[in-house]
Amino acid sequence: MKPILFRTNNCYLYSTNKNQFLLINPILYEIIERKQNGATDNEVLQQLTENNNPNIILNSIFDKNKYYLNKYYFLKKEGYLNTNNVEKKICKRYTANEVEVALTNTVLIIFEVTDKCNLNCKYCTYGKIYNNL
């Protein structure tokens, strides 16, 4: 499965190969998206430079885009953009021990809550603070 790109208020990359989420710049998001669709480096740079993209507001648009193209190749070299056959993992039954090991080795979890959050989740660090909800 190829890496997954998605947006909330920010742009994110989920690396299926590394099993990690990365917060990425909107320009890098567009580069990855275009490269996944088969665009060449020159096509990507030309498209980004020609677009009236609100995320690109610098004197040297081409140089900034080239900087993010280099970031793309760094992520590719480090294996973040490699495909992985996660279908095998999805269908597998995990033991309680495997789940516990995976959770204890998790470095960072980010929850993006909404205005409708009731602070009632067992894992919520703020829920116990507010008594009058």
N, CA, C and O atoms as a Tinker XYZ file with bonds, in Angstrom:
   532  protein
     1  N      0.846000   -1.174000    0.000000    73     2
     2  CA     0.000000    0.000000    0.000000    64     1     3
     3  C      0.895000    1.243000    0.000000    63     2     4     5
     4  O      1.870000    1.319000    0.747000    81     3
     5  N      0.552000    2.202000   -0.840000    73     3     6
     6  CA     1.365000    3.411000   -0.923000    64     5     7
     7  C      1.083000    4.324000    0.284000    63     6     8     9
     8  O      0.054000    4.179000    0.944000    81     7
     9  N      1.987000    5.252000    0.567000    73     7    10
    10  CA     1.776000    6.199000    1.670000    64     9    11
    11  C      0.463000    6.966000    1.485000    63    10    12    13
    12  O      0.014000    7.196000    0.362000    81    11
    13  N     -0.135000    7.351000    2.602000    73    11    14
    14  CA    -1.433000    8.018000    2.574000    64    13    15
    15  C     -1.258000    9.487000    2.937000    63    14    16    17
    16  O     -0.647000    9.811000    3.956000    81    15
    17  N     -1.793000   10.370000    2.107000    73    15    18
    18  CA    -1.785000   11.805000    2.366000    64    17    19
    19  C     -3.176000   12.218000    2.818000    63    18    20    21
    20  O     -4.172000   11.769000    2.250000    81    19
    21  N     -3.253000   13.074000    3.841000    73    19    22
    22  CA    -4.546000   13.602000    4.240000    64    21    23
    23  C     -4.370000   14.955000    4.902000    63    22    24    25
    24  O     -3.295000   15.304000    5.389000    81    23
    25  N     -5.476000   15.711000    4.904000    73    23    26
    26  CA    -5.475000   17.063000    5.466000    64    25    27
    27  C     -6.543000   17.186000    6.537000    63    26    28    29
    28  O     -7.634000   16.629000    6.419000    81    27
    29  N     -6.211000   17.921000    7.575000    73    27    30
    30  CA    -7.188000   18.430000    8.526000    64    29    31
    31  C     -6.984000   19.932000    8.430000    63    30    32    33
    32  O     -7.193000   20.508000    7.362000    81    31
    33  N     -6.585000   20.579000    9.507000    73    31    34
    34  CA    -6.124000   21.965000    9.395000    64    33    35
    35  C     -4.686000   21.987000    8.902000    63    34    36    37
    36  O     -4.203000   23.019000    8.435000    81    35
    37  N     -4.004000   20.860000    9.003000    73    35    38
    38  CA    -2.620000   20.697000    8.571000    64    37    39
    39  C     -2.547000   19.586000    7.534000    63    38    40    41
    40  O     -3.547000   18.935000    7.231000    81    39
    41  N     -1.351000   19.377000    6.992000    73    39    42
    42  CA    -1.127000   18.306000    6.022000    64    41    43
    43  C     -0.328000   17.192000    6.691000    63    42    44    45
    44  O      0.622000   17.449000    7.430000    81    43
    45  N     -0.729000   15.958000    6.422000    73    43    46
    46  CA    -0.080000   14.815000    7.048000    64    45    47
    47  C      0.244000   13.751000    6.012000    63    46    48    49
    48  O     -0.406000   13.631000    4.974000    81    47
    49  N      1.277000   12.987000    6.340000    73    47    50
    50  CA     1.663000   11.819000    5.559000    64    49    51
    51  C      1.677000   10.640000    6.508000    63    50    52    53
    52  O      2.312000   10.697000    7.562000    81    51
    53  N      0.978000    9.566000    6.146000    73    51    54
    54  CA     1.088000    8.323000    6.904000    64    53    55
    55  C      1.937000    7.375000    6.089000    63    54    56    57
    56  O      1.550000    6.976000    4.990000    81    55
    57  N      3.096000    7.012000    6.621000    73    55    58
    58  CA     3.996000    6.094000    5.949000    64    57    59
    59  C      3.602000    4.673000    6.322000    63    58    60    61
    60  O      3.783000    4.248000    7.463000    81    59
    61  N      3.059000    3.939000    5.346000    73    59    62
    62  CA     2.664000    2.559000    5.600000    64    61    63
    63  C      3.883000    1.676000    5.819000    63    62    64    65
    64  O      3.799000    0.654000    6.500000    81    63
    65  N      5.008000    2.064000    5.249000    73    63    66
    66  CA     6.238000    1.303000    5.405000    64    65    67
    67  C      6.816000    1.471000    6.810000    63    66    68    69
    68  O      7.262000    0.497000    7.416000    81    67
    69  N      6.811000    2.697000    7.327000    73    67    70
    70  CA     7.379000    2.988000    8.650000    64    69    71
    71  C      6.329000    2.940000    9.757000    63    70    72    73
    72  O      6.669000    2.938000   10.941000    81    71
    73  N      5.053000    2.901000    9.372000    73    71    74
    74  CA     3.944000    2.927000   10.328000    64    73    75
    75  C      4.016000    4.196000   11.197000    63    74    76    77
    76  O      3.890000    4.134000   12.420000    81    75
    77  N      4.221000    5.344000   10.538000    73    75    78
    78  CA     4.352000    6.617000   11.236000    64    77    79
    79  C      3.557000    7.701000   10.521000    63    78    80    81
    80  O      3.390000    7.674000    9.301000    81    79
    81  N      3.069000    8.659000   11.314000    73    79    82
    82  CA     2.424000    9.858000   10.789000    64    81    83
    83  C      3.427000   10.991000   10.830000    63    82    84    85
    84  O      4.153000   11.142000   11.813000    81    83
    85  N      3.479000   11.791000    9.774000    73    83    86
    86  CA     4.351000   12.954000    9.727000    64    85    87
    87  C      3.535000   14.192000    9.401000    63    86    88    89
    88  O      2.701000   14.172000    8.495000    81    87
    89  N      3.772000   15.260000   10.132000    73    87    90
    90  CA     3.220000   16.568000    9.791000    64    89    91
    91  C      4.118000   17.127000    8.702000    63    90    92    93
    92  O      5.330000   17.232000    8.891000    81    91
    93  N      3.528000   17.491000    7.547000    73    91    94
    94  CA     4.347000   17.960000    6.432000    64    93    95
    95  C      3.849000   19.314000    5.928000    63    94    96    97
    96  O      2.698000   19.694000    6.145000    81    95
    97  N      4.733000   20.017000    5.260000    73    95    98
    98  CA     4.417000   21.310000    4.657000    64    97    99
    99  C      3.446000   21.114000    3.483000    63    98   100   101
   100  O      3.546000   20.114000    2.772000    81    99
   101  N      2.513000   22.048000    3.267000    73    99   102
   102  CA     1.568000   21.919000    2.143000    64   101   103
   103  C      2.244000   21.789000    0.777000    63   102   104   105
   104  O      1.709000   21.125000   -0.110000    81   103
   105  N      3.403000   22.409000    0.595000    73   103   106
   106  CA     4.119000   22.280000   -0.681000    64   105   107
   107  C      4.627000   20.856000   -0.844000    63   106   108   109
   108  O      4.520000   20.277000   -1.926000    81   107
   109  N      5.180000   20.286000    0.228000    73   107   110
   110  CA     5.646000   18.902000    0.187000    64   109   111
   111  C      4.472000   17.953000   -0.058000    63   110   112   113
   112  O      4.608000   16.960000   -0.773000    81   111
   113  N      3.333000   18.261000    0.532000    73   111   114
   114  CA     2.108000   17.476000    0.310000    64   113   115
   115  C      1.781000   17.421000   -1.183000    63   114   116   117
   116  O      1.506000   16.355000   -1.733000    81   115
   117  N      1.815000   18.587000   -1.825000    73   115   118
   118  CA     1.499000   18.652000   -3.253000    64   117   119
   119  C      2.540000   17.919000   -4.091000    63   118   120   121
   120  O      2.196000   17.271000   -5.079000    81   119
   121  N      3.802000   18.016000   -3.705000    73   119   122
   122  CA     4.861000   17.321000   -4.447000    64   121   123
   123  C      4.650000   15.812000   -4.359000    63   122   124   125
   124  O      4.710000   15.116000   -5.373000    81   123
   125  N      4.405000   15.312000   -3.164000    73   123   126
   126  CA     4.199000   13.866000   -2.992000    64   125   127
   127  C      2.984000   13.412000   -3.792000    63   126   128   129
   128  O      3.014000   12.375000   -4.455000    81   127
   129  N      1.923000   14.196000   -3.721000    73   127   130
   130  CA     0.697000   13.857000   -4.453000    64   129   131
   131  C      0.963000   13.784000   -5.957000    63   130   132   133
   132  O      0.520000   12.847000   -6.622000    81   131
   133  N      1.676000   14.757000   -6.485000    73   131   134
   134  CA     1.957000   14.791000   -7.925000    64   133   135
   135  C      2.921000   13.679000   -8.328000    63   134   136   137
   136  O      2.764000   13.077000   -9.390000    81   135
   137  N      3.913000   13.403000   -7.490000    73   135   138
   138  CA     4.865000   12.332000   -7.793000    64   137   139
   139  C      4.169000   10.976000   -7.759000    63   138   140   141
   140  O      4.501000   10.094000   -8.551000    81   139
   141  N      3.202000   10.795000   -6.846000    73   139   142
   142  CA     2.441000    9.545000   -6.813000    64   141   143
   143  C      1.611000    9.362000   -8.076000    63   142   144   145
   144  O      1.304000    8.236000   -8.467000    81   143
   145  N      1.249000   10.474000   -8.713000    73   143   146
   146  CA     0.476000   10.425000   -9.956000    64   145   147
   147  C      1.368000   10.373000  -11.195000    63   146   148   149
   148  O      0.876000   10.475000  -12.319000    81   147
   149  N      2.674000   10.216000  -10.997000    73   147   150
   150  CA     3.591000    9.999000  -12.110000    64   149   151
   151  C      4.245000   11.226000  -12.705000    63   150   152   153
   152  O      4.852000   11.123000  -13.771000    81   151
   153  N      4.152000   12.378000  -12.072000    73   151   154
   154  CA     4.771000   13.595000  -12.613000    64   153   155
   155  C      6.291000   13.527000  -12.463000    63   154   156   157
   156  O      6.806000   12.971000  -11.494000    81   155
   157  N      6.995000   14.099000  -13.432000    73   155   158
   158  CA     8.454000   14.191000  -13.349000    64   157   159
   159  C      8.838000   15.376000  -12.458000    63   158   160   161
   160  O      7.993000   16.202000  -12.114000    81   159
   161  N     10.111000   15.451000  -12.092000    73   159   162
   162  CA    10.581000   16.573000  -11.270000    64   161   163
   163  C     10.310000   17.913000  -11.949000    63   162   164   165
   164  O      9.822000   18.848000  -11.314000    81   163
   165  N     10.628000   18.002000  -13.238000    73   163   166
   166  CA    10.424000   19.264000  -13.961000    64   165   167
   167  C      8.945000   19.632000  -14.026000    63   166   168   169
   168  O      8.587000   20.802000  -13.886000    81   167
   169  N      8.092000   18.642000  -14.236000    73   167   170
   170  CA     6.649000   18.914000  -14.267000    64   169   171
   171  C      6.158000   19.413000  -12.915000    63   170   172   173
   172  O      5.361000   20.348000  -12.838000    81   171
   173  N      6.641000   18.779000  -11.854000    73   171   174
   174  CA     6.235000   19.184000  -10.501000    64   173   175
   175  C      6.663000   20.616000  -10.230000    63   174   176   177
   176  O      5.860000   21.429000   -9.773000    81   175
   177  N      7.916000   20.929000  -10.508000    73   175   178
   178  CA     8.422000   22.285000  -10.261000    64   177   179
   179  C      7.680000   23.311000  -11.115000    63   178   180   181
   180  O      7.346000   24.399000  -10.646000    81   179
   181  N      7.429000   22.957000  -12.358000    73   179   182
   182  CA     6.725000   23.885000  -13.244000    64   181   183
   183  C      5.291000   24.116000  -12.763000    63   182   184   185
   184  O      4.829000   25.256000  -12.733000    81   183
   185  N      4.586000   23.053000  -12.390000    73   183   186
   186  CA     3.207000   23.181000  -11.916000    64   185   187
   187  C      3.138000   24.012000  -10.642000    63   186   188   189
   188  O      2.263000   24.868000  -10.507000    81   187
   189  N      4.048000   23.771000   -9.711000    73   187   190
   190  CA     4.031000   24.514000   -8.453000    64   189   191
   191  C      4.371000   25.984000   -8.661000    63   190   192   193
   192  O      3.791000   26.857000   -8.016000    81   191
   193  N      5.302000   26.252000   -9.552000    73   191   194
   194  CA     5.723000   27.630000   -9.805000    64   193   195
   195  C      4.636000   28.409000  -10.546000    63   194   196   197
   196  O      4.427000   29.592000  -10.278000    81   195
   197  N      3.944000   27.748000  -11.475000    73   195   198
   198  CA     2.918000   28.429000  -12.261000    64   197   199
   199  C      1.623000   28.634000  -11.490000    63   198   200   201
   200  O      0.902000   29.602000  -11.730000    81   199
   201  N      1.324000   27.726000  -10.564000    73   199   202
   202  CA     0.079000   27.850000   -9.807000    64   201   203
   203  C      0.094000   29.086000   -8.924000    63   202   204   205
   204  O      1.139000   29.473000   -8.400000    81   203
   205  N     -1.038000   29.689000   -8.764000    73   203   206
   206  CA    -1.171000   30.765000   -7.794000    64   205   207
   207  C     -1.496000   30.133000   -6.453000    63   206   208   209
   208  O     -2.607000   30.261000   -5.939000    81   207
   209  N     -0.526000   29.462000   -5.908000    73   207   210
   210  CA    -0.706000   28.697000   -4.677000    64   209   211
   211  C     -0.534000   29.626000   -3.485000    63   210   212   213
   212  O      0.524000   30.239000   -3.348000    81   211
   213  N     -1.544000   29.754000   -2.607000    73   211   214
   214  CA    -1.430000   30.649000   -1.458000    64   213   215
   215  C     -0.364000   30.218000   -0.459000    63   214   216   217
   216  O      0.059000   31.020000    0.374000    81   215
   217  N      0.080000   28.957000   -0.531000    73   215   218
   218  CA     1.118000   28.482000    0.386000    64   217   219
   219  C      2.515000   28.904000   -0.052000    63   218   220   221
   220  O      3.473000   28.769000    0.708000    81   219
   221  N      2.631000   29.412000   -1.267000    73   219   222
   222  CA     3.949000   29.795000   -1.791000    64   221   223
   223  C      4.014000   31.310000   -1.903000    63   222   224   225
   224  O      3.590000   31.886000   -2.905000    81   223
   225  N      4.548000   31.953000   -0.868000    73   223   226
   226  CA     4.632000   33.411000   -0.881000    64   225   227
   227  C      6.063000   33.810000   -0.514000    63   226   228   229
   228  O      6.295000   34.368000    0.558000    81   227
   229  N      7.007000   33.530000   -1.387000    73   227   230
   230  CA     8.396000   33.918000   -1.166000    64   229   231
   231  C      8.937000   34.527000   -2.450000    63   230   232   233
   232  O      8.380000   34.334000   -3.531000    81   231
   233  N     10.039000   35.270000   -2.311000    73   231   234
   234  CA    10.642000   35.895000   -3.485000    64   233   235
   235  C     11.078000   34.852000   -4.504000    63   234   236   237
   236  O     10.855000   35.021000   -5.703000    81   235
   237  N     11.691000   33.788000   -4.038000    73   235   238
   238  CA    12.215000   32.783000   -4.952000    64   237   239
   239  C     11.360000   31.525000   -4.877000    63   238   240   241
   240  O     11.698000   30.571000   -4.177000    81   239
   241  N     10.256000   31.536000   -5.602000    73   239   242
   242  CA     9.312000   30.415000   -5.568000    64   241   243
   243  C      9.974000   29.135000   -6.059000    63   242   244   245
   244  O      9.810000   28.079000   -5.448000    81   243
   245  N     10.705000   29.220000   -7.136000    73   243   246
   246  CA    11.328000   28.036000   -7.725000    64   245   247
   247  C     12.296000   27.394000   -6.738000    63   246   248   249
   248  O     12.288000   26.173000   -6.582000    81   247
   249  N     13.137000   28.197000   -6.063000    73   247   250
   250  CA    14.104000   27.656000   -5.105000    64   249   251
   251  C     13.412000   26.993000   -3.927000    63   250   252   253
   252  O     13.862000   25.953000   -3.446000    81   251
   253  N     12.319000   27.588000   -3.457000    73   251   254
   254  CA    11.594000   26.997000   -2.338000    64   253   255
   255  C     10.992000   25.662000   -2.751000    63   254   256   257
   256  O     11.036000   24.701000   -1.984000    81   255
   257  N     10.434000   25.590000   -3.948000    73   255   258
   258  CA     9.864000   24.339000   -4.428000    64   257   259
   259  C     10.948000   23.277000   -4.591000    63   258   260   261
   260  O     10.724000   22.102000   -4.303000    81   259
   261  N     12.119000   23.696000   -5.052000    73   259   262
   262  CA    13.232000   22.767000   -5.210000    64   261   263
   263  C     13.685000   22.244000   -3.841000    63   262   264   265
   264  O     14.067000   21.081000   -3.713000    81   263
   265  N     13.640000   23.099000   -2.832000    73   263   266
   266  CA    13.965000   22.703000   -1.462000    64   265   267
   267  C     13.030000   21.576000   -1.004000    63   266   268   269
   268  O     13.483000   20.587000   -0.428000    81   267
   269  N     11.727000   21.728000   -1.262000    73   267   270
   270  CA    10.764000   20.712000   -0.848000    64   269   271
   271  C     10.853000   19.462000   -1.721000    63   270   272   273
   272  O     10.529000   18.366000   -1.263000    81   271
   273  N     11.288000   19.614000   -2.972000    73   271   274
   274  CA    11.530000   18.447000   -3.810000    64   273   275
   275  C     12.689000   17.633000   -3.233000    63   274   276   277
   276  O     12.659000   16.403000   -3.256000    81   275
   277  N     13.706000   18.321000   -2.717000    73   275   278
   278  CA    14.814000   17.625000   -2.049000    64   277   279
   279  C     14.324000   16.915000   -0.785000    63   278   280   281
   280  O     14.791000   15.819000   -0.477000    81   279
   281  N     13.396000   17.521000   -0.056000    73   279   282
   282  CA    12.810000   16.864000    1.117000    64   281   283
   283  C     12.072000   15.593000    0.703000    63   282   284   285
   284  O     12.133000   14.573000    1.389000    81   283
   285  N     11.371000   15.675000   -0.435000    73   283   286
   286  CA    10.676000   14.504000   -0.965000    64   285   287
   287  C     11.670000   13.360000   -1.172000    63   286   288   289
   288  O     11.407000   12.228000   -0.765000    81   287
   289  N     12.804000   13.650000   -1.800000    73   287   290
   290  CA    13.797000   12.606000   -2.063000    64   289   291
   291  C     14.443000   12.104000   -0.768000    63   290   292   293
   292  O     14.829000   10.938000   -0.687000    81   291
   293  N     14.563000   12.957000    0.231000    73   291   294
   294  CA    15.073000   12.509000    1.530000    64   293   295
   295  C     14.093000   11.505000    2.149000    63   294   296   297
   296  O     14.505000   10.446000    2.625000    81   295
   297  N     12.796000   11.838000    2.143000    73   295   298
   298  CA    11.790000   10.917000    2.689000    64   297   299
   299  C     11.776000    9.600000    1.916000    63   298   300   301
   300  O     11.609000    8.526000    2.495000    81   299
   301  N     11.951000    9.700000    0.617000    73   299   302
   302  CA    11.978000    8.493000   -0.216000    64   301   303
   303  C     13.203000    7.634000    0.128000    63   302   304   305
   304  O     13.097000    6.415000    0.263000    81   303
   305  N     14.352000    8.279000    0.266000    73   303   306
   306  CA    15.587000    7.561000    0.577000    64   305   307
   307  C     15.503000    6.868000    1.940000    63   306   308   309
   308  O     16.020000    5.765000    2.115000    81   307
   309  N     14.848000    7.521000    2.901000    73   307   310
   310  CA    14.735000    6.971000    4.253000    64   309   311
   311  C     13.607000    5.944000    4.380000    63   310   312   313
   312  O     13.418000    5.368000    5.452000    81   311
   313  N     12.858000    5.708000    3.301000    73   311   314
   314  CA    11.843000    4.662000    3.290000    64   313   315
   315  C     10.437000    5.091000    3.675000    63   314   316   317
   316  O      9.542000    4.251000    3.771000    81   315
   317  N     10.224000    6.392000    3.900000    73   315   318
   318  CA     8.894000    6.863000    4.284000    64   317   319
   319  C      7.891000    6.790000    3.147000    63   318   320   321
   320  O      6.688000    6.694000    3.390000    81   319
   321  N      8.364000    6.835000    1.915000    73   319   322
   322  CA     7.470000    6.844000    0.765000    64   321   323
   323  C      7.423000    5.504000    0.048000    63   322   324   325
   324  O      6.787000    5.377000   -0.998000    81   323
   325  N      8.096000    4.503000    0.611000    73   323   326
   326  CA     8.061000    3.176000    0.010000    64   325   327
   327  C      6.713000    2.527000    0.260000    63   326   328   329
   328  O      6.043000    2.816000    1.252000    81   327
   329  N      6.327000    1.655000   -0.643000    73   327   330
   330  CA     5.068000    0.944000   -0.454000    64   329   331
   331  C      5.301000   -0.253000    0.452000    63   330   332   333
   332  O      6.415000   -0.762000    0.569000    81   331
   333  N      4.236000   -0.684000    1.081000    73   331   334
   334  CA     4.314000   -1.809000    1.992000    64   333   335
   335  C      3.041000   -2.613000    1.852000    63   334   336   337
   336  O      1.970000   -2.051000    1.624000    81   335
   337  N      3.145000   -3.901000    1.983000    73   335   338
   338  CA     1.970000   -4.756000    1.862000    64   337   339
   339  C      1.280000   -4.859000    3.216000    63   338   340   341
   340  O      1.393000   -5.881000    3.893000    81   339
   341  N      0.565000   -3.808000    3.615000    73   339   342
   342  CA    -0.080000   -3.786000    4.925000    64   341   343
   343  C     -1.358000   -4.616000    4.951000    63   342   344   345
   344  O     -1.908000   -4.863000    6.024000    81   343
   345  N     -1.838000   -5.051000    3.788000    73   343   346
   346  CA    -3.036000   -5.876000    3.793000    64   345   347
   347  C     -2.831000   -7.122000    4.642000    63   346   348   349
   348  O     -3.760000   -7.585000    5.304000    81   347
   349  N     -1.620000   -7.665000    4.625000    73   347   350
   350  CA    -1.318000   -8.839000    5.444000    64   349   351
   351  C     -1.445000   -8.499000    6.923000    63   350   352   353
   352  O     -1.953000   -9.306000    7.701000    81   351
   353  N     -0.991000   -7.322000    7.317000    73   351   354
   354  CA    -1.058000   -6.913000    8.712000    64   353   355
   355  C     -2.496000   -6.631000    9.147000    63   354   356   357
   356  O     -2.874000   -6.932000   10.279000    81   355
   357  N     -3.293000   -6.057000    8.255000    73   355   358
   358  CA    -4.665000   -5.697000    8.597000    64   357   359
   359  C     -5.491000   -6.956000    8.891000    63   358   360   361
   360  O     -6.322000   -6.954000    9.798000    81   359
   361  N     -5.266000   -8.018000    8.133000    73   359   362
   362  CA    -6.055000   -9.236000    8.291000    64   361   363
   363  C     -5.546000  -10.132000    9.420000    63   362   364   365
   364  O     -6.217000  -11.097000    9.787000    81   363
   365  N     -4.409000   -9.838000    9.955000    73   363   366
   366  CA    -3.821000  -10.663000   11.002000    64   365   367
   367  C     -4.544000  -10.438000   12.327000    63   366   368   369
   368  O     -4.990000   -9.328000   12.617000    81   367
   369  N     -4.657000  -11.493000   13.123000    73   367   370
   370  CA    -5.177000  -11.375000   14.484000    64   369   371
   371  C     -3.995000  -11.151000   15.409000    63   370   372   373
   372  O     -3.044000  -11.932000   15.420000    81   371
   373  N     -4.063000  -10.073000   16.189000    73   371   374
   374  CA    -2.991000   -9.749000   17.108000    64   373   375
   375  C     -3.293000  -10.319000   18.482000    63   374   376   377
   376  O     -4.444000  -10.356000   18.919000    81   375
   377  N     -2.249000  -10.757000   19.149000    73   375   378
   378  CA    -2.416000  -11.236000   20.528000    64   377   379
   379  C     -2.387000  -10.040000   21.461000    63   378   380   381
   380  O     -1.949000   -8.955000   21.079000    81   379
   381  N     -2.854000  -10.242000   22.682000    73   379   382
   382  CA    -2.843000   -9.169000   23.681000    64   381   383
   383  C     -1.418000   -8.699000   23.934000    63   382   384   385
   384  O     -1.186000   -7.508000   24.139000    81   383
   385  N     -0.473000   -9.613000   23.921000    73   383   386
   386  CA     0.934000   -9.265000   24.148000    64   385   387
   387  C      1.474000   -8.393000   23.014000    63   386   388   389
   388  O      2.206000   -7.438000   23.273000    81   387
   389  N      1.123000   -8.709000   21.748000    73   387   390
   390  CA     1.582000   -7.909000   20.611000    64   389   391
   391  C      1.024000   -6.483000   20.681000    63   390   392   393
   392  O      1.727000   -5.522000   20.368000    81   391
   393  N     -0.227000   -6.353000   21.087000    73   391   394
   394  CA    -0.841000   -5.031000   21.229000    64   393   395
   395  C     -0.148000   -4.260000   22.345000    63   394   396   397
   396  O      0.147000   -3.075000   22.189000    81   395
   397  N      0.113000   -4.916000   23.460000    73   395   398
   398  CA     0.779000   -4.258000   24.595000    64   397   399
   399  C      2.186000   -3.797000   24.210000    63   398   400   401
   400  O      2.589000   -2.684000   24.546000    81   399
   401  N      2.927000   -4.645000   23.510000    73   399   402
   402  CA     4.283000   -4.274000   23.068000    64   401   403
   403  C      4.221000   -3.090000   22.109000    63   402   404   405
   404  O      5.025000   -2.164000   22.225000    81   403
   405  N      3.274000   -3.104000   21.156000    73   403   406
   406  CA     3.148000   -2.005000   20.198000    64   405   407
   407  C      2.808000   -0.702000   20.902000    63   406   408   409
   408  O      3.346000    0.348000   20.549000    81   407
   409  N      1.917000   -0.752000   21.900000    73   407   410
   410  CA     1.534000    0.460000   22.623000    64   409   411
   411  C      2.671000    0.989000   23.494000    63   410   412   413
   412  O      2.876000    2.200000   23.574000    81   411
   413  N      3.404000    0.104000   24.139000    73   411   414
   414  CA     4.503000    0.569000   25.003000    64   413   415
   415  C      5.663000    1.126000   24.194000    63   414   416   417
   416  O      6.456000    1.910000   24.715000    81   415
   417  N      5.776000    0.733000   22.922000    73   415   418
   418  CA     6.843000    1.260000   22.062000    64   417   419
   419  C      6.401000    2.452000   21.231000    63   418   420   421
   420  O      7.163000    2.934000   20.393000    81   419
   421  N      5.185000    2.937000   21.446000    73   419   422
   422  CA     4.694000    4.102000   20.718000    64   421   423
   423  C      5.336000    5.355000   21.297000    63   422   424   425
   424  O      5.262000    5.608000   22.499000    81   423
   425  N      5.961000    6.130000   20.432000    73   423   426
   426  CA     6.679000    7.323000   20.873000    64   425   427
   427  C      5.739000    8.504000   21.082000    63   426   428   429
   428  O      5.870000    9.239000   22.060000    81   427
   429  N      4.791000    8.686000   20.166000    73   427   430
   430  CA     3.944000    9.869000   20.214000    64   429   431
   431  C      2.580000    9.568000   19.615000    63   430   432   433
   432  O      2.479000    8.982000   18.537000    81   431
   433  N      1.529000    9.975000   20.325000    73   431   434
   434  CA     0.172000    9.892000   19.812000    64   433   435
   435  C     -0.423000   11.297000   19.896000    63   434   436   437
   436  O     -0.361000   11.940000   20.943000    81   435
   437  N     -0.995000   11.764000   18.799000    73   435   438
   438  CA    -1.613000   13.086000   18.775000    64   437   439
   439  C     -3.099000   12.912000   18.505000    63   438   440   441
   440  O     -3.486000   12.318000   17.499000    81   439
   441  N     -3.934000   13.430000   19.402000    73   439   442
   442  CA    -5.374000   13.422000   19.203000    64   441   443
   443  C     -5.807000   14.831000   18.829000    63   442   444   445
   444  O     -5.489000   15.795000   19.526000    81   443
   445  N     -6.519000   14.938000   17.748000    73   443   446
   446  CA    -7.042000   16.231000   17.323000    64   445   447
   447  C     -8.526000   16.241000   17.665000    63   446   448   449
   448  O     -9.334000   15.630000   16.966000    81   447
   449  N     -8.882000   16.937000   18.740000    73   447   450
   450  CA   -10.264000   16.921000   19.213000    64   449   451
   451  C    -11.082000   18.016000   18.548000    63   450   452   453
   452  O    -10.538000   18.965000   17.983000    81   451
   453  N    -12.399000   17.866000   18.626000    73   451   454
   454  CA   -13.304000   18.841000   18.046000    64   453   455
   455  C    -13.960000   19.656000   19.151000    63   454   456   457
   456  O    -13.701000   19.428000   20.332000    81   455
   457  N    -14.806000   20.604000   18.770000    73   455   458
   458  CA   -15.544000   21.402000   19.754000    64   457   459
   459  C    -16.578000   20.567000   20.507000    63   458   460   461
   460  O    -17.065000   20.984000   21.557000    81   459
   461  N    -16.911000   19.403000   19.981000    73   459   462
   462  CA   -17.902000   18.541000   20.619000    64   461   463
   463  C    -17.281000   17.566000   21.614000    63   462   464   465
   464  O    -17.969000   16.674000   22.112000    81   463
   465  N    -16.019000   17.718000   21.905000    73   463   466
   466  CA   -15.332000   16.823000   22.845000    64   465   467
   467  C    -15.981000   16.948000   24.228000    63   466   468   469
   468  O    -16.191000   18.053000   24.730000    81   467
   469  N    -16.295000   15.797000   24.835000    73   467   470
   470  CA   -16.914000   15.821000   26.168000    64   469   471
   471  C    -15.910000   15.511000   27.279000    63   470   472   473
   472  O    -16.295000   15.400000   28.443000    81   471
   473  N    -14.634000   15.369000   26.935000    73   471   474
   474  CA   -13.567000   15.092000   27.896000    64   473   475
   475  C    -13.881000   13.865000   28.756000    63   474   476   477
   476  O    -13.553000   13.843000   29.942000    81   475
   477  N    -14.500000   12.867000   28.181000    73   475   478
   478  CA   -14.947000   11.695000   28.922000    64   477   479
   479  C    -14.161000   10.426000   28.598000    63   478   480   481
   480  O    -14.469000    9.369000   29.150000    81   479
   481  N    -13.173000   10.492000   27.737000    73   479   482
   482  CA   -12.415000    9.301000   27.378000    64   481   483
   483  C    -11.526000    8.868000   28.539000    63   482   484   485
   484  O    -11.033000    9.706000   29.294000    81   483
   485  N    -11.322000    7.570000   28.680000    73   483   486
   486  CA   -10.511000    7.038000   29.780000    64   485   487
   487  C     -9.074000    7.539000   29.722000    63   486   488   489
   488  O     -8.437000    7.729000   30.757000    81   487
   489  N     -8.564000    7.753000   28.510000    73   487   490
   490  CA    -7.181000    8.176000   28.340000    64   489   491
   491  C     -6.997000    9.692000   28.395000    63   490   492   493
   492  O     -5.864000   10.172000   28.333000    81   491
   493  N     -8.081000   10.453000   28.509000    73   491   494
   494  CA    -8.007000   11.913000   28.475000    64   493   495
   495  C     -7.349000   12.449000   29.743000    63   494   496   497
   496  O     -7.783000   12.151000   30.856000    81   495
   497  N     -6.301000   13.238000   29.561000    73   495   498
   498  CA    -5.593000   13.795000   30.714000    64   497   499
   499  C     -6.314000   14.988000   31.321000    63   498   500   501
   500  O     -6.028000   15.373000   32.454000    81   499
   501  N     -7.252000   15.579000   30.576000    73   499   502
   502  CA    -7.976000   16.752000   31.068000    64   501   503
   503  C     -9.334000   16.397000   31.674000    63   502   504   505
   504  O     -9.890000   17.182000   32.441000    81   503
   505  N     -9.865000   15.241000   31.344000    73   503   506
   506  CA   -11.206000   14.866000   31.763000    64   505   507
   507  C    -11.426000   14.906000   33.257000    63   506   508   509
   508  O    -12.482000   15.346000   33.710000    81   507
   509  N    -10.449000   14.456000   34.039000    73   507   510
   510  CA   -10.598000   14.414000   35.496000    64   509   511
   511  C    -10.489000   15.792000   36.132000    63   510   512   513
   512  O    -10.896000   15.980000   37.279000    81   511
   513  N     -9.949000   16.747000   35.404000    73   511   514
   514  CA    -9.782000   18.095000   35.953000    64   513   515
   515  C    -11.114000   18.836000   36.035000    63   514   516   517
   516  O    -11.351000   19.604000   36.968000    81   515
   517  N    -11.985000   18.597000   35.045000    73   515   518
   518  CA   -13.234000   19.319000   34.955000    64   517   519
   519  C    -14.353000   18.519000   35.596000    63   518   520   521
   520  O    -14.770000   17.497000   35.052000    81   519
   521  N    -14.845000   18.964000   36.739000    73   519   522
   522  CA   -15.885000   18.244000   37.471000    64   521   523
   523  C    -17.286000   18.683000   37.095000    63   522   524   525
   524  O    -18.232000   17.916000   37.271000    81   523
   525  N    -17.449000   19.901000   36.577000    73   523   526
   526  CA   -18.779000   20.453000   36.356000    64   525   527
   527  C    -19.249000   20.352000   34.913000    63   526   528   529
   528  O    -19.954000   21.247000   34.448000    81   527
   529  N    -18.893000   19.315000   34.198000    73   527   530
   530  CA   -19.343000   19.143000   32.805000    64   529   531
   531  C    -20.594000   18.323000   32.749000    63   530   532
   532  O    -21.120000   18.073000   31.664000    81   531
